[in-house]
Amino acid sequence: CMILGEKSVRSDGLLDSGNSLYDAFGLSQVIIVNRSTVTELFGDNLNTDFCQSRYRTLPCSTVSDTTLLDGYRIDSAEITVAPKTVLLKKPILAISKTALVDCGALVNPNILEGV
């Protein structure tokens, strides 16, 4: 469950050991999501002052490419791996360049250390 103010979005996720993204400045956890998840929380216009104040650019390397992902800081996220839940404070939602089809979010399994 990803939370921004009074809004929340629930999504099935996938633990992706290939996802080593993190916010280099704030050392925040990063969750990769589809653009639709971000717009559900922030609205369709991501150019507002509020959205821009939460914006981060995240460098991303894959086997075939190096690119930048647009990211937006949210208030919190709850990641559940039954029966336990981890609360992430101020994680960043990174918008995937390609549609996530089999799940709504990709999470680095290191986020769950200690669960």
KOLPALUM-805982 format. One line per field, with one value per atom (N, C-alpha, C, CB): residue number from 1; residue in one letter; x, z, y. Coordinates in Angstrom, 1 decimal. Each point is the difference from the previous one (the first is absolute). Glycine has a CB too. Layout:
REM KOLPALUM-805982
seq: [NUM | ...]
type: [a | ...]
u: [X | ...]
w: [Z | ...]
v: [Y | ...]
This chain:
REM KOLPALUM-805982
seq: [1 | 1 | 1 | 1 | 2 | 2 | 2 | 2 | 3 | 3 | 3 | 3 | 4 | 4 | 4 | 4 | 5 | 5 | 5 | 5 | 6 | 6 | 6 | 6 | 7 | 7 | 7 | 7 | 8 | 8 | 8 | 8 | 9 | 9 | 9 | 9 | 10 | 10 | 10 | 10 | 11 | 11 | 11 | 11 | 12 | 12 | 12 | 12 | 13 | 13 | 13 | 13 | 14 | 14 | 14 | 14 | 15 | 15 | 15 | 15 | 16 | 16 | 16 | 16 | 17 | 17 | 17 | 17 | 18 | 18 | 18 | 18 | 19 | 19 | 19 | 19 | 20 | 20 | 20 | 20 | 21 | 21 | 21 | 21 | 22 | 22 | 22 | 22 | 23 | 23 | 23 | 23 | 24 | 24 | 24 | 24 | 25 | 25 | 25 | 25 | 26 | 26 | 26 | 26 | 27 | 27 | 27 | 27 | 28 | 28 | 28 | 28 | 29 | 29 | 29 | 29 | 30 | 30 | 30 | 30 | 31 | 31 | 31 | 31 | 32 | 32 | 32 | 32 | 33 | 33 | 33 | 33 | 34 | 34 | 34 | 34 | 35 | 35 | 35 | 35 | 36 | 36 | 36 | 36 | 37 | 37 | 37 | 37 | 38 | 38 | 38 | 38 | 39 | 39 | 39 | 39 | 40 | 40 | 40 | 40 | 41 | 41 | 41 | 41 | 42 | 42 | 42 | 42 | 43 | 43 | 43 | 43 | 44 | 44 | 44 | 44 | 45 | 45 | 45 | 45 | 46 | 46 | 46 | 46 | 47 | 47 | 47 | 47 | 48 | 48 | 48 | 48 | 49 | 49 | 49 | 49 | 50 | 50 | 50 | 50 | 51 | 51 | 51 | 51 | 52 | 52 | 52 | 52 | 53 | 53 | 53 | 53 | 54 | 54 | 54 | 54 | 55 | 55 | 55 | 55 | 56 | 56 | 56 | 56 | 57 | 57 | 57 | 57 | 58 | 58 | 58 | 58 | 59 | 59 | 59 | 59 | 60 | 60 | 60 | 60 | 61 | 61 | 61 | 61 | 62 | 62 | 62 | 62 | 63 | 63 | 63 | 63 | 64 | 64 | 64 | 64 | 65 | 65 | 65 | 65 | 66 | 66 | 66 | 66 | 67 | 67 | 67 | 67 | 68 | 68 | 68 | 68 | 69 | 69 | 69 | 69 | 70 | 70 | 70 | 70 | 71 | 71 | 71 | 71 | 72 | 72 | 72 | 72 | 73 | 73 | 73 | 73 | 74 | 74 | 74 | 74 | 75 | 75 | 75 | 75 | 76 | 76 | 76 | 76 | 77 | 77 | 77 | 77 | 78 | 78 | 78 | 78 | 79 | 79 | 79 | 79 | 80 | 80 | 80 | 80 | 81 | 81 | 81 | 81 | 82 | 82 | 82 | 82 | 83 | 83 | 83 | 83 | 84 | 84 | 84 | 84 | 85 | 85 | 85 | 85 | 86 | 86 | 86 | 86 | 87 | 87 | 87 | 87 | 88 | 88 | 88 | 88 | 89 | 89 | 89 | 89 | 90 | 90 | 90 | 90 | 91 | 91 | 91 | 91 | 92 | 92 | 92 | 92 | 93 | 93 | 93 | 93 | 94 | 94 | 94 | 94 | 95 | 95 | 95 | 95 | 96 | 96 | 96 | 96 | 97 | 97 | 97 | 97 | 98 | 98 | 98 | 98 | 99 | 99 | 99 | 99 | 100 | 100 | 100 | 100 | 101 | 101 | 101 | 101 | 102 | 102 | 102 | 102 | 103 | 103 | 103 | 103 | 104 | 104 | 104 | 104 | 105 | 105 | 105 | 105 | 106 | 106 | 106 | 106 | 107 | 107 | 107 | 107 | 108 | 108 | 108 | 108 | 109 | 109 | 109 | 109 | 110 | 110 | 110 | 110 | 111 | 111 | 111 | 111 | 112 | 112 | 112 | 112 | 113 | 113 | 113 | 113 | 114 | 114 | 114 | 114 | 115 | 115 | 115 | 115]
type: [c | c | c | c | m | m | m | m | i | i | i | i | l | l | l | l | g | g | g | g | e | e | e | e | k | k | k | k | s | s | s | s | v | v | v | v | r | r | r | r | s | s | s | s | d | d | d | d | g | g | g | g | l | l | l | l | l | l | l | l | d | d | d | d | s | s | s | s | g | g | g | g | n | n | n | n | s | s | s | s | l | l | l | l | y | y | y | y | d | d | d | d | a | a | a | a | f | f | f | f | g | g | g | g | l | l | l | l | s | s | s | s | q | q | q | q | v | v | v | v | i | i | i | i | i | i | i | i | v | v | v | v | n | n | n | n | r | r | r | r | s | s | s | s | t | t | t | t | v | v | v | v | t | t | t | t | e | e | e | e | l | l | l | l | f | f | f | f | g | g | g | g | d | d | d | d | n | n | n | n | l | l | l | l | n | n | n | n | t | t | t | t | d | d | d | d | f | f | f | f | c | c | c | c | q | q | q | q | s | s | s | s | r | r | r | r | y | y | y | y | r | r | r | r | t | t | t | t | l | l | l | l | p | p | p | p | c | c | c | c | s | s | s | s | t | t | t | t | v | v | v | v | s | s | s | s | d | d | d | d | t | t | t | t | t | t | t | t | l | l | l | l | l | l | l | l | d | d | d | d | g | g | g | g | y | y | y | y | r | r | r | r | i | i | i | i | d | d | d | d | s | s | s | s | a | a | a | a | e | e | e | e | i | i | i | i | t | t | t | t | v | v | v | v | a | a | a | a | p | p | p | p | k | k | k | k | t | t | t | t | v | v | v | v | l | l | l | l | l | l | l | l | k | k | k | k | k | k | k | k | p | p | p | p | i | i | i | i | l | l | l | l | a | a | a | a | i | i | i | i | s | s | s | s | k | k | k | k | t | t | t | t | a | a | a | a | l | l | l | l | v | v | v | v | d | d | d | d | c | c | c | c | g | g | g | g | a | a | a | a | l | l | l | l | v | v | v | v | n | n | n | n | p | p | p | p | n | n | n | n | i | i | i | i | l | l | l | l | e | e | e | e | g | g | g | g | v | v | v | v]
u: [0.9 | -0.9 | 0.9 | -1.9 | 1.7 | 0.8 | -0.9 | 1.5 | -0.9 | -0.9 | 0.6 | -0.7 | -0.2 | 0.4 | -1.2 | 1.5 | -1.3 | -1.0 | -1.2 | 0.7 | -1.9 | -1.2 | -0.2 | -1.0 | 1.8 | -0.1 | 0.8 | -0.5 | 0.0 | 0.9 | -0.4 | 0.1 | 0.9 | -0.1 | 0.6 | 0.2 | -1.0 | 0.4 | 0.5 | -1.6 | 2.6 | 0.5 | 0.7 | 0.2 | -0.3 | 0.8 | 1.4 | -2.0 | 3.0 | 1.4 | 0.8 | -0.2 | 1.3 | 1.0 | 1.3 | -1.2 | 1.8 | 1.3 | 1.0 | -0.6 | 1.4 | 0.9 | 1.4 | -1.9 | 2.7 | 1.3 | 0.9 | -0.3 | -0.2 | 0.7 | -0.2 | -0.1 | -0.8 | -0.4 | 0.9 | -2.4 | 3.4 | 0.9 | -0.1 | 1.6 | -2.7 | -0.1 | -0.2 | -1.0 | 1.6 | -0.2 | 0.2 | 0.7 | -1.2 | 0.2 | 1.4 | -2.5 | 3.4 | 1.4 | 0.1 | 0.7 | -1.6 | 0.2 | -0.7 | 0.1 | -1.3 | -0.7 | 0.1 | -1.5 | 2.1 | 0.1 | -1.3 | 2.2 | -3.3 | -1.3 | -0.2 | -0.9 | 0.0 | -0.4 | -0.7 | -0.1 | 0.2 | -0.6 | -0.9 | 1.9 | -3.1 | -1.0 | -0.3 | -1.0 | 1.2 | -0.2 | -1.5 | 2.4 | -3.1 | -1.4 | -0.4 | -0.5 | -0.7 | -0.5 | -0.4 | -0.8 | 0.8 | -0.4 | -1.4 | 1.5 | -2.4 | -1.4 | 0.0 | -0.8 | 1.7 | 0.1 | 0.3 | 0.7 | 0.3 | 0.4 | -1.1 | 2.4 | -3.1 | -1.1 | -1.2 | 0.8 | -1.0 | -1.1 | 0.3 | -0.4 | 1.6 | 0.3 | 0.2 | 1.1 | -0.4 | 0.3 | -0.9 | 2.3 | -3.1 | -0.8 | 0.6 | -0.9 | 0.2 | 0.5 | 1.1 | -2.2 | 2.2 | 1.0 | 1.1 | -1.8 | 2.9 | 1.2 | 0.9 | -0.1 | -0.3 | 0.7 | -0.4 | 0.3 | -1.1 | -0.4 | 1.2 | -2.4 | 2.3 | 1.1 | 0.1 | -0.4 | -0.7 | 0.0 | 0.7 | -2.2 | 1.9 | 0.6 | 1.5 | -2.1 | 2.4 | 1.4 | 0.9 | -0.8 | 0.1 | 0.8 | 0.3 | -1.1 | 0.4 | 0.3 | 0.7 | -2.1 | 2.5 | 0.6 | 1.4 | -1.6 | 2.0 | 1.4 | 0.3 | 0.0 | 1.3 | 0.4 | 0.9 | -0.1 | -0.1 | 0.7 | 0.8 | -1.7 | 3.0 | 0.7 | -0.2 | 1.8 | -2.0 | -0.4 | 0.8 | -2.3 | 3.0 | 0.8 | -0.7 | 2.1 | -2.2 | -0.5 | 1.1 | -2.5 | 2.2 | 1.0 | 0.2 | -0.7 | -0.3 | 0.1 | 0.1 | -1.3 | 1.1 | -0.1 | 0.3 | -1.7 | 2.0 | 0.0 | -0.9 | 2.4 | -3.3 | -1.0 | -0.3 | -1.0 | 0.1 | -0.5 | -1.5 | 1.8 | -2.2 | -1.4 | -0.5 | 0.3 | -1.5 | -0.7 | -0.5 | -0.6 | 0.8 | -0.4 | -0.7 | 1.8 | -2.8 | -0.7 | -0.1 | -1.3 | 1.7 | 0.0 | -1.4 | 2.3 | -2.7 | -1.3 | 0.2 | -1.0 | -0.1 | 0.1 | 0.5 | -1.8 | 1.2 | 0.4 | -0.5 | -0.1 | 0.5 | -0.4 | 0.0 | 0.8 | -1.8 | 0.0 | 0.2 | -1.5 | 2.6 | 0.3 | -0.3 | 1.8 | -2.7 | -0.4 | 0.5 | -2.0 | 2.8 | 0.4 | -0.6 | 2.2 | -3.3 | -0.8 | 1.0 | -2.0 | 1.8 | -1.0 | 0.5 | -1.0 | 2.1 | 0.6 | -0.1 | 1.6 | -1.6 | -0.1 | 1.2 | -2.5 | 3.1 | 1.1 | -0.6 | 1.9 | -1.7 | -0.4 | 1.2 | -1.8 | 1.8 | 1.0 | -0.4 | 0.7 | 0.2 | -0.3 | 0.7 | -0.2 | -0.7 | 0.5 | 0.7 | 0.1 | -0.6 | 0.6 | -0.3 | -0.2 | 0.9 | -0.2 | -0.6 | 2.0 | -3.0 | -0.6 | 0.7 | -2.3 | 3.0 | 0.6 | -0.9 | 2.3 | -2.5 | -0.9 | 0.8 | -1.4 | 0.9 | 0.7 | -0.1 | -0.6 | 1.6 | 0.0 | -0.8 | 2.3 | -2.4 | -0.9 | -1.1 | 2.0 | -3.1 | -1.2 | 0.3 | -1.5 | 1.2 | 0.0 | -1.3 | 1.6 | -1.5 | -1.2 | -0.4 | 0.6 | 0.3 | -0.3 | -0.2 | 1.2 | -0.8 | -0.2 | -0.1 | 1.3 | -1.6 | -0.1 | 1.2 | -2.4 | 3.3 | 1.2 | 1.2 | -1.6 | 2.8 | 1.2 | 0.7 | 0.2 | 0.1 | 0.6 | 1.3 | -2.2 | 3.3 | 1.2 | -0.2 | 1.4 | -1.0 | -0.2 | 0.8 | -0.4 | 1.4 | 0.8 | -0.9 | 2.1 | -3.2 | -0.9 | -0.6 | -0.5 | 0.4 | -0.7 | 1.0 | -1.7 | 2.9 | 1.0 | -0.6 | 2.0 | -1.9 | -0.5 | -1.5 | 1.7 | -2.3 | -1.4 | -0.1 | -0.7]
w: [0.0 | 0.0 | 0.0 | 1.2 | -2.2 | -0.1 | 0.4 | -1.9 | 2.7 | 0.7 | -0.3 | 1.8 | -2.1 | -0.2 | 0.6 | -2.1 | 3.2 | 0.7 | 0.3 | -1.2 | 0.7 | 0.2 | -1.1 | 1.2 | -2.2 | -1.1 | 0.2 | -1.5 | 1.0 | 0.1 | -1.2 | 2.5 | -2.9 | -1.2 | 0.5 | -1.8 | 1.6 | 0.3 | -1.3 | 2.0 | -1.9 | -1.2 | 0.4 | -1.2 | 0.3 | 0.2 | -0.5 | -0.3 | 1.0 | -0.4 | -0.2 | 1.3 | -1.8 | -0.3 | 0.7 | -2.2 | 2.9 | 0.6 | -1.2 | 2.4 | -2.7 | -1.2 | 0.4 | -1.5 | 1.6 | 0.4 | -0.9 | 1.1 | -2.3 | -1.0 | 0.3 | -1.7 | 2.5 | 0.3 | 1.2 | -0.8 | 0.5 | 1.0 | 0.1 | -0.3 | -0.2 | 0.0 | 1.4 | -2.3 | 2.5 | 1.3 | -0.3 | 1.4 | -0.6 | -0.1 | 0.5 | 0.3 | -1.2 | 0.4 | 1.0 | -2.3 | 2.3 | 1.0 | 1.3 | -1.9 | 1.9 | 1.2 | 0.5 | -0.7 | -0.1 | 0.3 | 0.3 | 0.9 | -1.6 | 0.2 | -0.9 | 0.5 | 0.0 | -0.8 | -1.3 | 2.1 | -3.1 | -1.3 | -0.4 | -0.7 | 0.3 | -0.5 | -1.4 | 2.3 | -3.3 | -1.4 | -0.2 | -0.7 | 0.0 | -0.2 | -1.4 | 2.5 | -3.0 | -1.2 | 0.3 | -0.8 | -0.3 | 0.1 | 0.6 | -2.0 | 1.7 | 0.5 | 1.5 | -2.0 | 2.7 | 1.5 | 0.5 | 0.0 | -0.6 | 0.4 | -0.3 | -0.5 | -0.6 | -0.3 | 0.9 | -2.4 | 2.9 | 0.9 | 1.3 | -1.0 | 1.4 | 1.2 | -0.1 | 0.7 | -1.8 | -0.2 | -1.0 | 0.5 | -1.2 | -1.1 | -1.3 | 1.7 | -2.7 | -1.4 | -0.3 | -0.7 | 1.3 | -0.3 | 1.0 | -0.9 | 0.4 | 0.9 | 0.0 | -0.4 | -0.2 | -0.1 | 1.0 | -2.4 | 3.4 | 1.0 | 1.0 | -0.2 | 0.9 | 1.0 | 1.0 | -0.3 | 0.8 | 0.9 | -0.5 | 0.9 | -2.2 | -0.6 | -0.2 | -1.1 | 0.7 | -0.3 | 1.3 | -2.0 | 3.1 | 1.3 | 0.4 | 0.6 | -1.1 | 0.4 | -1.1 | 1.4 | -2.5 | -1.2 | 0.3 | -1.5 | 1.0 | 0.0 | -1.4 | 2.6 | -3.0 | -1.2 | 0.5 | -1.5 | 1.0 | 0.5 | -1.1 | 1.8 | -1.8 | -1.0 | 0.1 | 0.0 | -1.1 | 0.0 | -1.1 | 0.8 | -0.4 | -1.0 | -0.1 | 0.5 | -1.8 | -0.3 | -0.8 | 0.1 | -0.5 | -0.8 | -1.3 | 1.1 | -1.7 | -1.3 | -0.1 | -0.7 | 1.9 | -0.1 | 1.3 | -1.9 | 1.8 | 1.2 | -0.3 | 0.6 | 0.4 | -0.2 | 1.3 | -1.9 | 1.8 | 1.2 | 0.2 | -0.3 | 1.5 | 0.3 | 0.8 | 0.0 | -0.3 | 0.8 | 1.3 | -2.1 | 3.2 | 1.3 | 0.8 | 0.0 | 0.8 | 0.9 | 1.4 | -2.0 | 3.0 | 1.4 | 0.5 | 0.3 | 0.4 | 0.6 | 1.5 | -2.0 | 2.8 | 1.4 | 0.6 | 0.0 | -0.5 | 0.6 | -0.9 | 2.3 | -2.1 | -0.7 | 1.0 | -2.3 | 2.2 | 0.8 | -0.9 | 1.7 | -1.5 | -0.8 | 0.9 | -1.4 | 0.9 | 0.8 | -0.7 | 0.9 | -0.1 | -0.4 | 1.2 | -1.4 | 1.1 | 1.1 | 0.9 | -1.5 | 2.7 | 0.8 | 0.5 | 0.7 | -1.2 | 0.6 | -1.0 | 1.3 | -0.8 | -0.8 | 0.4 | -0.2 | -0.8 | 0.2 | -0.4 | -0.5 | 1.3 | -0.3 | -0.5 | 1.8 | -3.0 | -0.6 | 0.2 | -1.7 | 2.2 | 0.2 | -1.1 | 2.5 | -3.2 | -1.1 | -1.1 | 1.6 | -2.1 | -1.2 | -1.3 | 1.2 | -2.2 | -1.3 | -1.0 | 0.4 | -1.1 | -1.0 | -1.3 | 1.2 | -1.9 | -1.3 | -1.1 | 1.1 | -2.1 | -1.1 | -1.0 | 0.3 | -0.5 | -0.9 | -1.4 | 1.5 | -2.3 | -1.4 | -0.9 | 0.3 | 0.2 | -0.7 | 1.0 | -1.5 | 0.9 | 0.9 | 0.8 | -1.7 | 3.0 | 0.8 | -0.2 | 1.7 | -2.3 | -0.4 | 1.1 | -2.4 | 2.9 | 0.9 | 1.5 | -1.5 | 1.8 | 1.3 | -0.1 | 1.0 | 0.1 | 0.0 | 0.6 | 0.2 | 0.4 | 0.7 | 0.0 | 1.4 | -1.5 | 0.2 | 1.2 | -2.5 | 3.4 | 1.3 | 0.1 | 1.0 | -0.5 | 0.3 | 1.3 | -1.1 | 1.0 | 1.2 | 1.2 | -1.5 | 1.4 | 1.1 | 0.9 | -1.3 | 0.7 | 0.8 | 1.1 | -2.0 | 1.8 | 1.0 | 1.0 | -1.7 | 1.7 | 1.0 | 1.4 | -1.5 | 2.2 | 1.4 | 0.1 | 0.5 | -1.6 | 0.1 | 0.2 | -1.5]
v: [-1.2 | 1.2 | 1.2 | -1.2 | 2.1 | 1.2 | 1.2 | -1.0 | 1.9 | 1.0 | 1.4 | -1.7 | 2.6 | 1.4 | 0.8 | -0.4 | 1.0 | 0.8 | -1.0 | 2.1 | -1.7 | -0.8 | -1.1 | 2.0 | -2.0 | -0.9 | -1.2 | 1.9 | -3.1 | -1.2 | -0.8 | 0.0 | -0.8 | -0.9 | -1.4 | 1.9 | -2.9 | -1.4 | -0.6 | -0.2 | -0.7 | -0.6 | -1.3 | 2.2 | -3.2 | -1.2 | 0.4 | -1.6 | 1.0 | 0.3 | -1.3 | 2.1 | -1.9 | -1.0 | 0.3 | -0.6 | -0.3 | 0.2 | -0.2 | -0.7 | 1.7 | 0.0 | 0.2 | 0.8 | -1.9 | 0.1 | 0.8 | -2.2 | 2.5 | 0.8 | 1.5 | -1.9 | 2.2 | 1.4 | 0.5 | -0.3 | 1.0 | 0.6 | 1.5 | -2.0 | 2.5 | 1.5 | 0.5 | -0.1 | 1.3 | 0.7 | 1.5 | -2.0 | 2.8 | 1.5 | 0.3 | 0.5 | -0.1 | 0.3 | 1.1 | -0.8 | 1.7 | 1.1 | -0.2 | 1.5 | -2.1 | -0.2 | -1.4 | 1.7 | -2.6 | -1.4 | -0.7 | 0.5 | 0.0 | -0.5 | -1.3 | 2.3 | -3.1 | -1.2 | 0.4 | -1.4 | 0.6 | 0.4 | -1.2 | 1.5 | -1.2 | -1.0 | 0.4 | -0.4 | -0.5 | 0.2 | -0.3 | -0.5 | 1.4 | -0.1 | 0.5 | 0.3 | -0.6 | 0.6 | 1.5 | -2.3 | 3.1 | 1.4 | 0.1 | 0.5 | -1.4 | 0.1 | 0.0 | -1.2 | 0.5 | 0.0 | 1.4 | -2.4 | 3.0 | 1.4 | 1.0 | -0.6 | 0.5 | 0.9 | -0.2 | 0.1 | -1.3 | -0.3 | 0.8 | -2.3 | 2.4 | 0.7 | 1.5 | -2.1 | 2.5 | 1.4 | 0.8 | -0.7 | 0.0 | 0.6 | -0.1 | 1.5 | -1.1 | -0.1 | 1.0 | -0.8 | 2.0 | 1.0 | -0.1 | 1.5 | -2.0 | -0.2 | 1.2 | -2.4 | 3.5 | 1.2 | 1.1 | -0.5 | 0.1 | 0.9 | 0.2 | -0.7 | 1.8 | 0.3 | -1.1 | 2.5 | -3.0 | -1.1 | -1.3 | 0.9 | -1.2 | -1.2 | 0.2 | -0.6 | 1.8 | 0.3 | 0.1 | 1.3 | -1.0 | 0.1 | -1.5 | 2.2 | -3.2 | -1.3 | -0.8 | 0.1 | 0.6 | -0.7 | -0.3 | 1.2 | -2.4 | -0.4 | -0.7 | -0.3 | 0.5 | -0.7 | -1.1 | 2.0 | -3.2 | -1.2 | -0.7 | -0.3 | 0.3 | -0.7 | -1.5 | 1.7 | -2.4 | -1.4 | -0.7 | 0.5 | -1.6 | -0.8 | -1.3 | 1.2 | -1.7 | -1.3 | -0.7 | 0.7 | -1.9 | -0.8 | 0.7 | -2.1 | 2.7 | 0.6 | 1.5 | -1.9 | 2.6 | 1.5 | 0.6 | -0.2 | 1.5 | 0.9 | 1.1 | -0.6 | 0.9 | 1.0 | 0.7 | -1.3 | 2.3 | 0.7 | -0.3 | 1.8 | -2.1 | -0.2 | 1.2 | -2.5 | 2.9 | 1.0 | -0.6 | 1.3 | -0.7 | -0.5 | 1.1 | -1.6 | 1.2 | 0.9 | -0.6 | 0.8 | 0.1 | -0.5 | 0.0 | 1.0 | -2.1 | -0.1 | 0.0 | -1.3 | 1.3 | 0.1 | -1.3 | 1.7 | -2.8 | -1.3 | -1.1 | 0.9 | -2.1 | -1.2 | -1.2 | 0.9 | -1.7 | -1.2 | -1.2 | 1.0 | -1.8 | -1.2 | -1.2 | 1.3 | -2.1 | -1.2 | -1.3 | 1.2 | -1.9 | -1.4 | -0.8 | 0.6 | -1.3 | -0.6 | -0.8 | -0.1 | 0.2 | 0.7 | 1.4 | -2.2 | 2.6 | 1.3 | 1.1 | -1.3 | 2.5 | 1.3 | 0.9 | -0.2 | 0.8 | 1.0 | 1.3 | -1.7 | 2.8 | 1.3 | 0.8 | -0.1 | 0.6 | 0.8 | 1.5 | -1.8 | 2.6 | 1.4 | 0.8 | -0.3 | 1.0 | 0.9 | -0.7 | 1.8 | -2.9 | -0.7 | 0.8 | -2.2 | 1.8 | 0.7 | -1.1 | 1.6 | -1.1 | -0.8 | 0.4 | -0.2 | -0.7 | 0.2 | -0.5 | -0.2 | 1.0 | -0.4 | -0.8 | 2.1 | -3.4 | -0.9 | 0.5 | -1.9 | 1.7 | 0.4 | -0.9 | 1.0 | -2.3 | -0.9 | -0.5 | -0.8 | 0.5 | -0.4 | -1.2 | 1.0 | -1.0 | -1.2 | -0.7 | 1.1 | -2.3 | -0.7 | -1.0 | 0.3 | -1.1 | -1.1 | 0.5 | -1.5 | 2.7 | 0.5 | 1.5 | -1.9 | 2.6 | 1.4 | 0.7 | -0.3 | -0.4 | 0.6 | -1.0 | 1.5 | -0.9 | -0.8 | 0.5 | -0.5 | -0.4 | 0.4 | -0.8 | 0.5 | 0.2 | -0.6 | -0.8 | 1.9 | -3.2 | -0.9 | 0.5 | -1.9 | 2.7 | 0.5 | 0.9 | -0.1 | 0.7 | 0.8 | -0.8 | 1.3 | -2.6 | -0.9 | -0.6 | -0.4 | 0.8 | -0.6 | 0.2 | 0.5 | -1.5 | 0.0 | -0.4 | 1.8 | -2.0 | -0.4 | -1.5 | 1.8]
